[in-house]
Amino acid sequence: MSTLHDSFFETASLFAERIAVRDGQQALSFNDLATRVGHLAGALESLGLRKGDRISLIANNRIDYLTYHLATSMTGVILHVMNTRHVLREWLWAMNDAGSSALIVDETHAYAAAELRAGCPSLRSVIGMGDVPCADHSTATLVAGGRNPRIRSDIAPEDPVMLIYTSGTTGTPKGCLQTQRGSTTIDRLTAGALRATENDVYMAIMPYFHQAGMIRSRAIMLRGGTNVVPGELDMDAVADLMVRERVTVTMLVSAKQVRALGKAMDKGADFTPLRLLISGGGTGPRSMAGLKRFCDRLGCDFMGIWGQTECTGPVTVVHHVDAFSNPLTCGRAMPGIDLQIWDDAKQVLSQDEVGEIMVRSEMTAHYWNNAEANDALYTGKWLHTGDLGRLDEQGYLYFEGRKKDLIKTGGENVYPLEVEVLLNEHPAVREVAVIGLPDREWGEAVAAVVVSVDGNRVSTADLREFCRNKIAGYKIPRRVETVAEIPKNETGKVLKALLRRRFQDVEHT
């Protein structure tokens, strides 16, 4: 199927009475959800929203997040999903850049609705999920009064269906437009990689404003499985819900999430139905060893992924045995995706040479209203990921870090990930991020930002001695900063730009 809504309605016709979504309080069958989607799509049309309009959504995961996603697909409206961890200024910037015609907001974020309305001149209406006092319309009223919209024949596979702004940690965020074709294709590939069936129950812990959350939910529904949407529950409550709902698949990206499930198991929680845990692939020996112990304890398989918003989701996949026997690999490209490694002259590099990871597929996206960024994004049909990596003779990808994070010290290139993998072997290091900081003598100095095991300061001398004769001298950190926590985004990626800004003007002693 070429559109998300066509794909969903076909699945709904096959699994009409099976449960599509549950949130711990209510459950909707595929037939119920299809009716709700149709009524909501008709209501959006009645509000004057037309194909190509943008509608912004800020909400925690909930059943109607998926409902709006499919309803906007039916009408050709582009759904702009907003990061709930951002603040008012960031939401307003994105809404104005998108030129949003409407805003959907849940109770948790109702406090911001009035200011978002006042600060976005293009906004015509506010729709509340639940009790949002200043909303013009409520979702419940729209569904109750909605009628199925006319069947559109002008929604093409190349049309955009979702707008996701990049994190913008190194500059102005860019709005990434994901297409109908790209979304349906990645759903099909993901369902295959998950080996999903109608008997699967997916716990949607990952936020839906990130594609990592949305894709897994769509892929499970594609095969007739059930999504459990926990909403605002903390991880302890999520663990309890996983047991009650007999969850078979979920995705975890943080140590905190893993610890919560481990703590629940210590108290006797039974996660026996869980068959598959999804997380990042190629994260290094210590991280992967920890995940292996966790999966062994749970009795489940593991799937690691690497991908990007600009690629509409995962690009490579690595499964249980390969992931744990080769902890540095992100796996191999999914079917229909081509990978190459290029140097700065745009020449293809040989096996095991490090360069920029280039991706070619029908799923790659473009940026909204940003011609300059789009020009830089592609060379021909090849997308510049901005990530560094290498490919081995079997086509396994090894991620080496962000191109912008490459450290150039004294004329030499240092790949931070190589240093991080080594430092993670130090017994006093719980977690580490390696960055480049301005240095008068060397241009940049290699610096390690460390979270220690015991909370005490880790000395520069100690870490330098540990690295001696294990890596070249110019790769050894000249500075070590001990912190209580390393900042990350919602998918667990370290925000190195924040660390550079924090420590670039700090005098090191």
C-alpha positions as CSV (number, residue, x, y, z in Angstrom):
1,M,0.0,0.0,0.0
2,S,1.2,3.5,-0.9
3,T,-0.3,5.4,2.0
4,L,-0.4,4.9,5.8
5,H,-4.2,5.0,6.0
6,D,-4.7,2.6,3.1
7,S,-2.3,0.2,4.8
8,F,-4.1,0.6,8.1
9,F,-7.6,0.1,6.7
10,E,-6.5,-3.0,4.9
11,T,-5.1,-4.4,8.1
12,A,-8.3,-3.4,10.0
13,S,-10.4,-5.3,7.5
14,L,-8.4,-8.5,8.2
15,F,-8.2,-8.2,12.0
16,A,-11.5,-6.3,12.7
17,E,-12.3,-7.7,16.1
18,R,-8.8,-8.0,17.4
19,I,-7.5,-5.3,19.8
20,A,-5.5,-2.7,18.1
21,V,-4.6,-0.4,21.0
22,R,-4.9,-0.5,24.8
23,D,-3.9,2.1,27.4
24,G,-4.5,0.2,30.6
25,Q,-8.0,1.7,30.9
26,Q,-9.7,1.3,27.5
27,A,-9.2,-1.0,24.5
28,L,-10.1,-0.4,20.9
29,S,-10.5,-3.1,18.3
30,F,-9.2,-2.5,14.8
31,N,-12.8,-1.9,13.7
32,D,-13.3,0.6,16.6
33,L,-10.0,2.4,15.7
34,A,-10.9,2.5,12.0
35,T,-14.2,4.1,12.8
36,R,-12.6,6.7,15.1
37,V,-9.9,7.5,12.5
38,G,-12.6,8.1,9.8
39,H,-14.8,10.3,12.0
40,L,-11.8,12.3,13.1
41,A,-10.5,12.8,9.5
42,G,-14.0,14.0,8.5
43,A,-14.0,16.4,11.5
44,L,-10.6,17.8,10.5
45,E,-11.9,18.5,7.0
46,S,-15.0,20.3,8.4
47,L,-12.6,22.6,10.3
48,G,-11.2,23.7,7.0
49,L,-7.9,21.8,7.1
50,R,-6.8,20.8,3.6
51,K,-4.1,18.7,1.9
52,G,-0.7,20.2,2.6
53,D,-1.8,22.2,5.7
54,R,0.3,21.6,8.8
55,I,-1.2,20.6,12.1
56,S,1.1,20.6,15.2
57,L,0.6,18.0,18.0
58,I,2.1,18.2,21.5
59,A,1.1,15.3,23.7
60,N,2.4,12.3,25.6
61,N,1.8,8.9,24.1
62,R,-1.9,8.0,24.0
63,I,-4.4,6.2,21.8
64,D,-5.5,9.4,20.0
65,Y,-1.9,10.2,19.0
66,L,-2.1,7.3,16.6
67,T,-5.7,8.2,15.7
68,Y,-4.7,11.7,14.6
69,H,-1.7,10.3,12.8
70,L,-3.9,8.1,10.6
71,A,-6.6,10.8,10.3
72,T,-4.2,13.4,9.0
73,S,-2.9,10.9,6.5
74,M,-6.4,10.4,5.2
75,T,-6.9,14.1,4.6
76,G,-3.4,14.9,3.2
77,V,-2.7,17.2,6.2
78,I,0.9,17.1,7.4
79,L,1.2,16.1,11.1
80,H,3.9,18.1,12.8
81,V,4.9,16.2,16.0
82,M,6.5,18.2,18.8
83,N,9.0,17.1,21.4
84,T,7.4,17.2,24.8
85,R,10.9,17.8,26.4
86,H,11.2,21.1,24.6
87,V,10.1,24.4,26.0
88,L,7.6,27.1,24.9
89,R,10.2,29.0,22.9
90,E,11.2,25.9,20.9
91,W,7.7,24.9,20.2
92,L,6.8,28.3,19.0
93,W,9.8,28.5,16.7
94,A,8.9,25.1,15.1
95,M,5.2,26.0,14.7
96,N,6.0,29.3,13.1
97,D,8.5,27.7,10.8
98,A,5.9,25.1,9.8
99,G,3.2,27.7,9.5
100,S,0.8,25.5,11.5
101,S,-2.9,26.0,10.9
102,A,-4.0,24.0,14.0
103,L,-2.7,22.8,17.3
104,I,-3.6,19.6,19.1
105,V,-2.6,19.6,22.7
106,D,-3.3,17.2,25.7
107,E,-4.1,18.1,29.3
108,T,-0.4,17.8,30.4
109,H,0.6,20.6,28.0
110,A,-2.6,22.6,28.2
111,Y,-0.7,25.3,30.2
112,A,1.1,26.3,27.0
113,A,-1.9,26.4,24.7
114,A,-2.8,30.1,25.1
115,E,0.8,31.3,24.6
116,L,1.2,29.0,21.6
117,R,-2.0,30.4,20.1
118,A,-0.9,34.0,20.7
119,G,2.6,33.4,19.4
120,C,1.7,31.7,16.1
121,P,-0.2,34.0,13.7
122,S,-1.0,31.2,11.3
123,L,-2.8,29.2,13.9
124,R,-6.6,29.1,13.3
125,S,-7.8,26.6,16.0
126,V,-6.7,24.6,19.0
127,I,-8.0,21.1,19.6
128,G,-7.8,19.5,23.0
129,M,-7.1,15.9,23.9
130,G,-9.0,15.6,27.1
131,D,-9.6,18.6,29.3
132,V,-7.9,21.7,27.7
133,P,-9.9,24.7,28.9
134,C,-8.8,27.2,26.2
135,A,-9.3,24.8,23.3
136,D,-11.7,25.6,20.5
137,H,-12.7,22.0,20.0
138,S,-12.3,18.7,21.9
139,T,-11.3,15.4,20.4
140,A,-14.3,13.7,21.9
141,T,-16.7,16.2,20.3
142,L,-15.0,16.0,16.9
143,V,-15.2,12.2,16.9
144,A,-18.8,12.2,18.0
145,G,-19.8,14.7,15.3
146,G,-17.4,13.6,12.6
147,R,-18.4,11.8,9.4
148,N,-16.1,9.8,7.2
149,P,-14.3,12.2,4.8
150,R,-14.5,11.9,1.0
151,I,-12.0,9.4,-0.4
152,R,-9.1,11.4,-1.8
153,S,-7.5,10.3,-5.0
154,D,-4.9,12.9,-5.0
155,I,-2.7,11.7,-2.1
156,A,0.4,10.3,-3.8
157,P,3.2,8.1,-2.3
158,E,5.6,11.0,-2.6
159,D,3.4,13.3,-0.5
160,P,4.6,14.2,3.0
161,V,2.7,12.7,5.9
162,M,4.8,13.7,8.9
163,L,7.0,16.6,9.9
164,I,9.7,16.0,12.6
165,Y,12.2,18.7,13.6
166,T,15.7,17.6,14.3
167,S,17.1,18.3,17.7
168,G,19.0,21.3,16.6
169,T,21.9,20.7,19.1
170,T,24.4,22.3,16.7
171,G,22.3,25.0,15.3
172,T,18.8,25.9,14.0
173,P,16.5,22.8,13.9
174,K,15.5,21.5,10.5
175,G,12.0,20.1,9.7
176,C,12.3,16.7,8.2
177,L,9.4,15.7,5.9
178,Q,8.7,12.0,5.8
179,T,6.6,10.7,2.9
180,Q,3.8,8.2,2.6
181,R,5.9,5.8,0.6
182,G,8.9,6.1,3.0
183,S,6.6,5.5,6.0
184,T,4.8,2.5,4.6
185,T,8.0,0.9,3.3
186,I,9.8,1.2,6.7
187,D,6.8,-0.2,8.4
188,R,6.8,-3.2,6.2
189,L,10.6,-3.7,6.7
190,T,10.3,-3.2,10.4
191,A,7.5,-5.7,10.8
192,G,9.7,-8.2,9.0
193,A,12.7,-7.5,11.1
194,L,10.6,-7.8,14.3
195,R,9.0,-11.0,12.9
196,A,5.8,-9.5,14.1
197,T,2.5,-11.5,14.2
198,E,-1.1,-10.8,15.3
199,N,-0.1,-12.4,18.7
200,D,2.4,-9.6,19.5
201,V,1.8,-7.0,22.2
202,Y,4.1,-4.0,21.9
203,M,4.7,-1.6,24.8
204,A,5.0,1.9,23.4
205,I,7.5,3.3,25.8
206,M,9.4,5.4,23.2
207,P,7.7,8.8,22.6
208,Y,5.6,9.1,19.5
209,F,7.1,12.5,18.6
210,H,10.1,10.4,17.7
211,Q,10.0,8.0,14.8
212,A,11.5,5.3,16.9
213,G,8.3,5.1,18.8
214,M,5.8,5.6,16.0
215,I,7.4,3.1,13.5
216,R,7.3,0.2,16.0
217,S,3.7,0.8,16.8
218,R,2.7,1.0,13.1
219,A,4.7,-2.1,12.3
220,I,3.0,-4.1,15.0
221,M,-0.5,-3.0,13.9
222,L,0.5,-3.8,10.3
223,R,0.6,-7.5,11.3
224,G,-2.5,-7.3,13.4
225,G,-0.8,-7.0,16.8
226,T,-1.7,-4.9,19.8
227,N,-0.1,-1.7,21.0
228,V,-0.2,-0.9,24.7
229,V,0.2,2.9,25.2
230,P,1.3,3.7,28.8
231,G,1.1,7.5,28.6
232,E,2.7,9.4,31.5
233,L,3.4,6.4,33.7
234,D,6.8,6.2,35.3
235,M,9.0,3.2,34.5
236,D,8.0,1.3,37.7
237,A,4.4,1.5,36.7
238,V,5.3,0.6,33.1
239,A,7.0,-2.5,34.4
240,D,3.8,-3.5,36.2
241,L,1.7,-2.8,33.1
242,M,4.0,-4.9,31.0
243,V,3.4,-7.9,33.2
244,R,-0.4,-7.4,33.2
245,E,-0.6,-6.9,29.5
246,R,1.8,-9.8,28.7
247,V,4.0,-7.6,26.5
248,T,6.0,-9.5,23.9
249,V,8.0,-6.7,22.3
250,T,9.4,-3.3,23.6
251,M,12.2,-0.8,23.0
252,L,14.5,0.5,25.7
253,V,17.2,3.2,25.2
254,S,18.3,4.2,28.6
255,A,20.0,2.5,31.6
256,K,17.3,3.9,33.8
257,Q,14.6,1.9,31.9
258,V,16.7,-1.2,32.1
259,R,17.2,-0.8,35.8
260,A,13.5,-0.3,36.3
261,L,12.7,-3.7,34.7
262,G,15.5,-5.3,36.6
263,K,14.2,-4.0,39.9
264,A,10.7,-5.3,39.0
265,M,12.2,-8.8,38.3
266,D,14.0,-8.6,41.7
267,K,10.5,-8.2,43.2
268,G,9.2,-11.2,41.3
269,A,7.8,-9.6,38.2
270,D,7.2,-12.2,35.4
271,F,8.2,-11.0,32.0
272,T,8.1,-14.5,30.4
273,P,5.9,-13.4,27.4
274,L,8.6,-10.8,26.4
275,R,10.3,-12.3,23.3
276,L,12.2,-9.3,21.9
277,L,14.0,-6.2,23.2
278,I,14.9,-3.4,20.8
279,S,17.7,-0.9,21.4
280,G,20.6,0.7,19.7
281,G,23.1,-1.5,18.0
282,G,26.9,-1.4,18.0
283,T,27.2,0.5,21.3
284,G,30.4,-1.2,22.5
285,P,31.6,-4.1,24.6
286,R,30.5,-2.9,28.0
287,S,27.0,-1.7,26.9
288,M,26.3,-4.8,24.8
289,A,27.6,-7.1,27.5
290,G,25.1,-5.5,29.9
291,L,22.3,-5.9,27.4
292,K,23.2,-9.6,26.9
293,R,23.0,-10.2,30.6
294,F,19.7,-8.4,30.8
295,C,18.3,-10.4,27.8
296,D,19.6,-13.6,29.2
297,R,17.8,-12.8,32.5
298,L,14.6,-11.9,30.7
299,G,14.9,-14.9,28.4
300,C,14.3,-12.8,25.3
301,D,16.0,-12.1,22.0
302,F,17.7,-8.7,21.1
303,M,17.5,-6.5,18.0
304,G,19.8,-3.5,17.6
305,I,19.2,-0.7,15.1
306,W,20.9,2.4,13.6
307,G,19.1,5.0,11.6
308,Q,18.1,8.7,11.2
309,T,15.1,10.9,11.0
310,E,16.2,11.8,7.5
311,C,16.2,8.2,6.5
312,T,12.6,7.7,7.9
313,G,13.8,5.3,10.5
314,P,16.2,2.3,10.9
315,V,18.8,1.8,8.2
316,T,20.7,-1.2,9.6
317,V,19.6,-4.1,11.9
318,V,21.6,-6.5,14.0
319,H,20.1,-9.5,15.7
320,H,20.8,-11.4,18.9
321,V,23.9,-13.6,18.1
322,D,25.6,-11.1,15.8
323,A,24.9,-8.2,18.2
324,F,26.5,-9.8,21.2
325,S,29.4,-11.6,19.4
326,N,30.3,-8.4,17.5
327,P,29.4,-5.5,19.9
328,L,30.7,-2.7,17.7
329,T,28.6,-3.4,14.7
330,C,25.2,-1.8,13.9
331,G,24.4,-4.6,11.6
332,R,23.6,-4.8,7.9
333,A,21.4,-2.6,5.7
334,M,17.7,-3.5,5.5
335,P,16.4,-4.7,2.1
336,G,16.2,-2.0,-0.5
337,I,18.7,0.3,1.3
338,D,22.2,0.9,-0.1
339,L,25.1,1.9,2.0
340,Q,28.5,3.4,1.0
341,I,31.3,5.1,2.8
342,W,32.6,8.4,1.2
343,D,35.6,10.6,1.8
344,D,35.4,14.4,1.8
345,A,36.0,14.3,-2.0
346,K,32.9,12.2,-2.4
347,Q,34.9,9.2,-3.4
348,V,33.8,5.7,-2.3
349,L,36.2,4.3,0.3
350,S,37.3,0.7,0.6
351,Q,36.4,-1.8,3.2
352,D,37.2,-0.8,6.8
353,E,38.1,2.8,5.8
354,V,36.3,5.4,7.9
355,G,34.3,8.1,6.2
356,E,30.8,9.5,5.9
357,I,27.9,7.0,5.9
358,M,25.9,7.5,2.7
359,V,22.4,6.1,2.3
360,R,20.3,5.5,-0.9
361,S,16.7,4.3,-0.7
362,E,13.2,5.3,-1.5
363,M,12.6,6.1,2.1
364,T,15.0,9.1,2.5
365,A,13.3,12.4,3.3
366,H,13.7,16.2,2.6
367,Y,13.7,19.3,4.7
368,W,10.7,21.6,5.0
369,N,11.2,25.1,3.7
370,N,15.0,24.9,3.7
371,A,16.5,24.9,0.2
372,E,20.1,25.4,1.4
373,A,19.9,22.4,3.8
374,N,18.3,20.2,1.0
375,D,21.0,21.1,-1.4
376,A,23.6,19.9,1.2
377,L,21.6,16.8,2.1
378,Y,22.0,14.9,-1.2
379,T,24.6,14.2,-3.8
380,G,22.6,12.7,-6.6
381,K,20.3,10.1,-4.9
382,W,22.8,9.5,-2.0
383,L,21.9,11.1,1.3
384,H,24.6,12.6,3.5
385,T,24.0,11.3,7.0
386,G,26.7,13.3,8.7
387,D,27.7,10.2,10.5
388,L,31.1,8.5,10.3
389,G,31.4,4.8,9.8
390,R,33.1,1.9,8.0
391,L,31.8,-1.3,6.3
392,D,33.5,-4.7,6.6
393,E,33.7,-7.3,3.8
394,Q,30.4,-8.8,4.9
395,G,28.6,-5.5,4.7
396,Y,28.4,-4.9,8.5
397,L,28.3,-1.2,9.4
398,Y,30.5,0.2,12.3
399,F,29.4,3.6,13.6
400,E,32.4,5.8,14.4
401,G,30.5,9.0,15.5
402,R,29.1,12.2,14.2
403,K,31.2,13.9,11.5
404,K,30.8,17.2,13.4
405,D,32.1,15.5,16.5
406,L,35.4,14.5,14.8
407,I,38.3,15.9,16.9
408,K,41.2,17.5,15.0
409,T,44.2,17.8,17.2
410,G,47.7,18.8,16.0
411,G,46.8,17.8,12.5
412,E,45.5,14.3,13.5
413,N,41.9,13.0,13.4
414,V,40.5,11.5,16.6
415,Y,37.3,9.5,16.4
416,P,35.6,10.0,19.8
417,L,33.9,6.6,19.8
418,E,37.2,4.7,19.7
419,V,38.4,6.5,22.8
420,E,35.1,6.1,24.6
421,V,35.1,2.3,24.0
422,L,38.5,2.1,25.7
423,L,37.7,4.4,28.6
424,N,34.5,2.4,29.3
425,E,36.9,-0.4,30.3
426,H,38.3,1.6,33.2
427,P,36.8,0.2,36.5
428,A,36.1,3.7,37.8
429,V,34.1,4.8,34.7
430,R,30.4,4.2,34.6
431,E,29.8,6.3,31.5
432,V,31.9,8.6,29.3
433,A,31.6,11.1,26.4
434,V,34.7,12.2,24.5
435,I,34.6,15.7,23.0
436,G,37.0,18.2,21.4
437,L,37.7,21.5,23.3
438,P,39.5,24.6,22.0
439,D,43.2,24.5,22.6
440,R,45.8,27.2,21.7
441,E,48.6,24.7,21.0
442,W,46.8,21.9,19.3
443,G,43.7,23.5,17.8
444,E,41.5,21.1,19.8
445,A,42.2,19.0,22.9
446,V,40.7,15.6,23.5
447,A,38.6,15.8,26.6
448,A,36.7,13.1,28.5
449,V,33.5,13.9,30.4
450,V,33.1,11.1,32.9
451,V,30.4,9.7,35.2
452,S,32.3,7.8,37.9
453,V,31.1,4.5,39.4
454,D,31.4,5.8,43.0
455,G,30.6,9.5,42.4
456,N,34.2,10.6,43.1
457,R,36.4,12.6,40.8
458,V,38.3,10.6,38.2
459,S,41.7,12.1,37.7
460,T,43.2,13.0,34.3
461,A,46.5,11.3,35.2
462,D,44.8,8.1,36.1
463,L,42.9,7.9,32.8
464,R,45.9,9.0,30.7
465,E,48.0,6.2,32.3
466,F,45.2,3.7,31.6
467,C,45.2,4.7,27.9
468,R,49.0,4.6,27.5
469,N,50.2,2.0,25.0
470,K,46.5,1.1,24.2
471,I,45.9,4.0,21.7
472,A,48.1,6.6,20.1
473,G,49.3,9.4,22.3
474,Y,47.4,12.1,20.4
475,K,44.1,10.2,21.1
476,I,44.6,10.1,24.9
477,P,42.5,12.7,26.7
478,R,44.3,15.8,27.9
479,R,41.4,16.8,30.1
480,V,39.0,14.9,32.2
481,E,35.8,16.4,33.7
482,T,33.7,14.4,36.2
483,V,30.0,15.0,36.1
484,A,26.9,13.5,37.9
485,E,25.1,12.9,34.6
486,I,25.8,13.1,30.9
487,P,23.0,14.9,29.0
488,K,21.1,12.9,26.4
489,N,18.1,13.3,24.1
490,E,15.0,11.1,24.2
491,T,16.7,8.3,22.2
492,G,19.7,8.1,24.4
493,K,22.1,10.0,22.2
494,V,24.6,12.1,24.0
495,L,24.2,15.9,23.5
496,K,27.9,16.6,22.9
497,A,27.2,20.2,21.7
498,L,25.9,20.9,25.2
499,L,29.0,19.4,26.8
500,R,31.3,21.5,24.5
501,R,29.4,24.7,25.4
502,R,29.6,23.8,29.1
503,F,33.3,23.1,29.3
504,Q,34.9,25.2,26.5
505,D,35.3,28.2,28.8
506,V,36.0,26.3,32.0
507,E,39.5,26.5,33.2
508,H,40.9,23.0,33.8
509,T,42.9,22.3,36.8
